[in-house]
Amino acid sequence: MSGTCQLNVRLLPSANRAIRDFISQRGDLSNHILQVFEQVDLESVTIPDMRSEQEDGQRLFSTSMSAFPIKYRARLQKIANKRKCTMSALLNGGVIEYSKILRKQLRQKG
């Protein structure tokens, strides 16, 4: 599969904060989310409860559209189906794990 597709990325507040801390200095959201696919094992990442972060009984999400290679979307869907979760939940878990990797790398550098 080649080409790109648009993916509606819904991030929980915790995942959004975790990744946006790095974006302000190091590129845009799409690039960092692509790194999730390269650096995080989505088959074993912890899946967050998408209902857990609510305010006054309403779910809070940050939503943006990002262009993704079709192969990554297909991979995300395949793993989400296998793990019986939504693609959004899987991607949130990946983003949270990726932010941990970035923090660790920054601590090691200095």
N, C-alpha and C positions, 0 to 999 in steps of 0.2 A: 504494500500500500504506500502510495506517495501522495503528496499534497498536504494541505492543511484544512482544518475545520475550526469553527468557532465553538468554544466551550464556555458555558456559563459557570463561572467559579464562585461557589457560595462558601465563604469561610466563616467559621465560628469566631467570635471575638478573640479567644485565646490564640487561635491559629493566625488570625489576621495580625494581631499585635506581634506575635513571634516573628512573622516573616517581614512585616513592614519595618521593624527595627533595622533590618539589614538592607532593605530596598532603598531607603533614603540616601544611602551612601554608595550603594553597589549595584545599581541597575534597576530594571523594571520587574514587575510581578511575573510576567510571562517567562522571562529568563530564569527566575528563581524556581518557578513551578516546573519548568523543564528539567532543572537540576534534581528535583525530587525524583523524577523517573530514572535519573542516572545514578544517584547516590543512596537511595533509600530502598530497602527490600519491602516492597508493598505487600508481599505475600505474608509477612510476619509482623508488620507494624501494628501498633495498638490502634483499634478503631474507636474514635471518640463517640460518645452518645450525642447525636445531633440535637437532642431535646434538652440537654443538660444546661445550656447557657441561655437562660430566659430572664426577662425583666418584665415585671407585672404580667406574668403569664404569656408573654409574647416572645417568640424566638427572635434572636438577634443574629443577623448575618450581614457580612459585607459581601456585596456581589459585584463582579466585574466580568466582562467578556475578554477572553484571551484566545489568541490563535495558537493551535496545537498541531503538531504533525498528526495525521490521521492514525498512524501506527501507535502513538501513545494513547490516544482516546480508545482505540480498540483494545489495547493492553489493559488500560484502566477498567474498562467495562468487563473484560474477561476475568480479571482478578476480583473485582467487586462481586460478580455473579458467583464465583467460586467461594468467596468468603461470606456470601449472603448479606451484603451490605450495599448501600448506595455508593455511586461513584463519588459523590460529595463527601460522604463520611470517610471513604478510603483516602481521598485527596487531602482532607483535613488531617488525618493521621500522618500522612506522608509529609505535609508541611510542618507539622509540629516536630516530627523526628528530624527533618532537614534543618530546622532552626537549632536544634540541639547540636547537630554536627557542626554547623557554622560557629556556634558559641565555643565549642571545644577547640576548633581550629584557631579562633581568635585568641583564646587563652594560651595556646601553645606558642603562638607567634610573639606574644609579649605581654 
